Amino acid sequence: MVSLRPLKELVLSDLPQRDVLRDVILSERDELTPQEFLAKLEVWLAIRRSKKERSA
């Protein structure tokens, strides 16, 4: 299993309260299978890239 607790702590401290990526990550279970983690990671990265493109 992959623990999301360190990632959740990071987004709580580094991302603004109304950030979509923050909300998505915090809504996840605390532990995911490696396969679930990799699938969700692709989505999280897509959200992050989209946010960067809109702010550029």
C-alpha positions in Angstrom: 0.0 0.0 0.0 1.0 3.6 -0.6 0.4 6.1 2.2 -1.0 9.4 1.1 -0.5 11.0 4.6 2.8 12.7 3.8 1.3 14.1 0.5 -1.8 15.3 2.3 0.4 17.1 4.9 2.2 18.7 2.0 -0.9 20.0 0.2 -2.3 21.2 3.5 0.7 23.4 4.1 1.6 24.4 0.5 -1.7 24.8 -1.4 -4.3 27.4 -0.9 -7.6 26.4 0.7 -9.7 26.8 -2.4 -7.3 24.8 -4.6 -8.9 22.1 -6.7 -5.9 19.8 -6.5 -5.8 20.2 -2.7 -9.4 19.2 -2.4 -9.0 16.2 -4.7 -6.0 14.8 -2.9 -7.5 15.4 0.6 -10.6 13.5 -0.5 -8.6 10.3 -1.2 -8.3 7.5 1.3 -5.1 7.5 3.3 -3.8 4.4 1.7 -4.0 3.3 -1.9 -2.7 0.2 -3.8 0.3 1.0 -6.0 -1.9 0.7 -9.1 -4.5 3.1 -7.7 -1.8 5.5 -6.8 -0.2 5.5 -10.2 -3.6 6.0 -11.9 -4.5 8.9 -9.6 -1.1 10.4 -10.0 -1.7 10.9 -13.7 -4.9 12.8 -12.9 -3.3 14.9 -10.3 -0.4 15.8 -12.6 -3.0 16.7 -15.4 -4.8 19.0 -12.9 -1.5 20.6 -12.0 -0.4 21.2 -15.6 -3.8 22.6 -16.4 -3.5 25.1 -13.6 0.0 26.2 -14.7 -1.2 26.7 -18.3 -4.2 28.9 -17.1 -2.0 31.0 -14.9 0.7 31.5 -17.6 
